[in-house]
């Protein structure tokens, strides 16, 4: 079905419904087009997608904040076509006609998302290959097994903060903090992890009045990091971007760090919360997981189908006039990749209750040349984090009725507000308090065996360290950093049989 879409800024393409009309409550705007913001979009996004699909088919005209027109791609195959055809649908937001004619102002609530930056996410062709190559090459240097050890350590630090109480709120006390702790460590700025960083990362993608201010705070932090690493490189992701042969400028490095930090943080925080909600509220899900029939990675993958961390990605811009899903798309039009609606497309999922085990055809990480390069790290954070939490608190259960759970939505994601739980109080677990080890992957001979040993106590300390101690960068004077100190696990190290098997088990789980 083709629907008139183009109209002058601020003008309607049809008569507006009267104030008492239900269309107002359902998010109708100029021309009767549905809004991707407001009560309907936030409270019932799945219902909104279904109504749009019924009204328009696989591509629907919608309105962004300020009633700015755009297209939402709903079909699975149509989304794949858009993501895989940059010659028709560019990532360069400067092509957006609404920006050129002034319909969208520089202070628009979504400006932190669509404002062009010198990063691979806004580039095509050779420019994209140069910038994306620097990102993927640098990510390849990350020791994923080392990351899993840090995720396990950080997860247990967070659990230590509430394990004695018997109650917790898993969104604000776990899901929102773990990804930021890990990403700050990977970037080489563990000292920047704090509540404000977490709040700013959440706020800047929500289209709020403070989104621009939150974005400025994050950019300032990252600019400081780039300046430090330009003068004193280390074994971390920021340094690898700075040193890459592609020759990224400081601005390019900082903007890529911003892009990766926010995308990785938002998606992983939502993913962890969604996995935990499904574990706690779906009896079949919990039974299969606890009974050994479903592993945590499989649970994560099912969640990526049913509750993707990003519901949509903004955006693509039409290079020229074209047709998509029966709709006439004009040059300069904006399109959103509809991840959540694509994952529920009746063509690929006629039965939404069917088990999707082993099927990774979902679009949770988008597709094409701009497919998320850090998806494996995001999966690892969710896998290890959820597993560590369930290992520590196996009797975890929801503390409220499922109907009382609340969400906050925006055009990009649907964020679980809180997840209150109860469990039997348990003692804190002693956590290694050594400085963060290098995130750089090291080549190892295939015959090497790595056996982990307990971390040596830091000079001048005794007993368990306070939670998050390793994140403050408070290394005592005279103690070498992890970059200069070999790993405690030594190839060929001998130990008693029980300790060997315990160490092998920890190694197998990435701890």
Buried (B, 14 or more C-beta within 10 A) or exposed (E): EEBEBEBEBEEBBEEBBEEEEEBBEBBBBBBBBBBBBBEBBBBBBEEBBBBBBEBBBBBBBBBBBBBBBBBBBBBBBBBBBBBBBBEBBBBBBEBBBBBEEEBBEEEBBBBBBBBBBBBBBBBBEEBBBBBBBBBEBBBEBBBBEBBBBBBBBBBBBBBBBBBEEBEBBBBBBBBBBBBBBBBBBBBBBBEBBBEEBBBBBBBBBBBBEBBBEBBEBBBEBBBEBBEBBBEEBBBBBBBBBBBBEBEBEEEBBBBBBBBBBBBBBBBBBBBBBBBBBBBBBBEEBBEBBEEEEBEBBBBBBBBBBBBBBBBBBBBBBBBEEBEBBEBBBEEBBBBBBBBBBBBBBEEBBEEEEEEBEEEEEBBBBBBBBBEBBBBBBBBBBBBBBBBBBBBBBEEBEBBEEEEEBEBEBBBBBBBBEBBBBBBEEBEBBEBBBBBBBBBBBEEEEEEEBBBBEEBEEBEEEEEEBEBBBBBEBEBEEEEEBBEEBEBBBBEEBEEEEEBBEBBBEBBEBBB
